[in-house]
Amino acid sequence: MTDGPYELTGEMVTLLAPTSRRLVLNRRGSTVWQVTGDRGDHAVKLGYPAAPTHQYTALAPAREATILRQLGQDGVYWGEWARGTWSVQPWYDGKSVWDLWEPHRTGKERRNLETDALSCARALAGLHAEGWVHGDVQPAHFLLGRHGTRLIDLGLARGGEVPAIYDFPHRGCLVHYESPEMSRSVLTTGTAVPTSASDVFGLGAGLFLSATGLRAIDFPADAERAEQRRVIARGRIRPVTIPGRLGKIIEAMLSPGPADRPSSADVCAALG
């Protein structure tokens, strides 16, 4: 179900005084704009229910904003609008690891993947060191730019206190990067508790897919989500054919058992 895209409200216009705006995406209960104004570039998110069974997506922008504030991010604001919540945060220029590795993945050019992978691991390890887990690790959430790598979209993160009016249970993430234990929990209870180990699996699966174009676990693409999760829950990982240190550490990150995976700090040490 897709609705929108939704325009900035008067409150957001007053806050940012935009001179231009660009629609970044509108899907799964979120409209995102890049807004340029006298105060610089900002990302504006408007959350709304993705479906009658997914009302929580309306709360995600405000939830993320409260987490960013706890992590010391300046220039973050949030509020409520007719269909849910909204947030404003500084815009970060960068390319996702999926986009950045496209020429390598398609054989157009060779690239030092280890350097990029290390920068992603450091961004994740930095979040873990603050006592948080991301909960939705995927290639699109690592932006590699001139000023380093930024880990974005913390709407599902866990670790600190979130205001009850904006909080909601974790109902799983994009299954391409969901760990076997997370899939088992969602199938059994309808919810899951992300951990640093499930984050590491997500990073390994994202790096694997970005490098090869293949999902780490070969679930049927056209099956119902529950069936996809049943396949993931079995934990049958594709052989990792990426050469060198990167392939070795990705293989460890994709271990079916969370206790067998390296920490994000271990991944940094292995690649650094």
Stockholm file with secondary structure:
# STOCKHOLM 1.0

chainA/1-272         MTDGPYELTGEMVTLLAPTSRRLVLNRRGSTVWQVTGDRGDHAVKLGYPAAPTHQYTALAPAREATILRQLGQDGVYWGEWARGTWSVQPWYDGKSVWDLWEPHRTGKERRNLETDALSCARALAGLHAEGWVHGDVQPAHFLLGRHGTRLIDLGLARGGEVPAIYDFPHRGCLVHYESPEMSRSVLTTGTAVPTSASDVFGLGAGLFLSATGLRAIDFPADAERAEQRRVIARGRIRPVTIPGRLGKIIEAMLSPGPADRPSSADVCAALG
#=GR chainA/1-272 SS CCCCCCCCCHHHHHHHCEEEEEEEEEETTEEEEEEEETTEEEEEEEECCSSTTCGGGGTHHHHHHHHHHHTTCSSCEEEEETTEEEEEEECCCCEEHHHHTHHHHTTSCCCCHHHHHHHHHHHHHHHHHTTCBCSCCCGGGEEEETTEEEECCCTTCBSSCCCGGGCCCCCCCCGGGCCHHHHHHHHHHSCCCCCHHHHHHHHHHHHHHHHHSSCSSCCCTTSCHHHHHHHHHHTCCCCCCCCHHHHHHHHHHTCSSGGGSCCHHHHHHHHC
#=GC SS_cons         CCCCCCCCCHHHHHHHCEEEEEEEEEETTEEEEEEEETTEEEEEEEECCSSTTCGGGGTHHHHHHHHHHHTTCSSCEEEEETTEEEEEEECCCCEEHHHHTHHHHTTSCCCCHHHHHHHHHHHHHHHHHTTCBCSCCCGGGEEEETTEEEECCCTTCBSSCCCGGGCCCCCCCCGGGCCHHHHHHHHHHSCCCCCHHHHHHHHHHHHHHHHHSSCSSCCCTTSCHHHHHHHHHHTCCCCCCCCHHHHHHHHHHTCSSGGGSCCHHHHHHHHC
//
